[in-house]
Amino acid sequence: MGDEVEHEEKSNRTGMSRSVESMLRVGARIRGLRLSHGLTQEELAHRSNLTKGFISQLERDLTSPSLESLLEILEALDTDIVRFFQGHEEGRIAFGPEDSRHAATYAEVSAFELMVPGTANRNMEPALVTMEAGESIYEDAHAGEEFGYVLEGKVQITYGERRAKAKRGEWFYFASERNHRVANPYKKRAKLLWVSTPPSF
């Protein structure tokens, strides 16, 4: 009897520990909220009286915020702790151009538009990317997967040591575990739908 009670208490503690650990993994949600507001990490850090390095580590779940720091961040993002942990509410399933928000994450391309508001609590993040001739986006290896569909022009994809091309009506897909670059080394503009899961833009 005593062993059963001890086992049950241990299981409850383990479950509670996992629940708390899950709640502390807030990086993807904070990143999504930041991008939906069109803020850079530096801008969010300034608004919340924190450092850019801390925000960067937090978004990658390399550190956990204190309650005070989290409240500062959420205030800077125009939300509160209750709404933040409630997750996204069931709502709209159709969107249009008026819902897109320009993200300053990739200033090296002409346009990087997040297509769905509130991706902080979602499993994927679609973006509409416009690249003029000579522009590109580079990302270090990270967890997740990425898909791109070329709507206009053509792009060159570098994945680790491999290189490929995709033109209008074609697409690319890869796990994000290697360094990768999507570039437009051509003379004409390129436009593509780029989807990342989990949200990483």
Buried (B, 14 or more C-beta within 10 A) or exposed (E): EEEEEEEEEEEEEEEEEEEEEEEEEBBBBBBBBBBBBEBBBEBBBBBBEBEBEBBBBBBBBEBBBEEEBBBBBBEBBEBEEEEBEEEBEEEEEEEEEEBBBEBBBBEEBBBBBBBBBBBBBBEBBBBBBBBBEEBBBEBEEBEBBBBBBBBBBBBBBBBEEEEEEBEBEBEBEBEBEBBBBBBBBBEEBBBBBBBBBBBBB
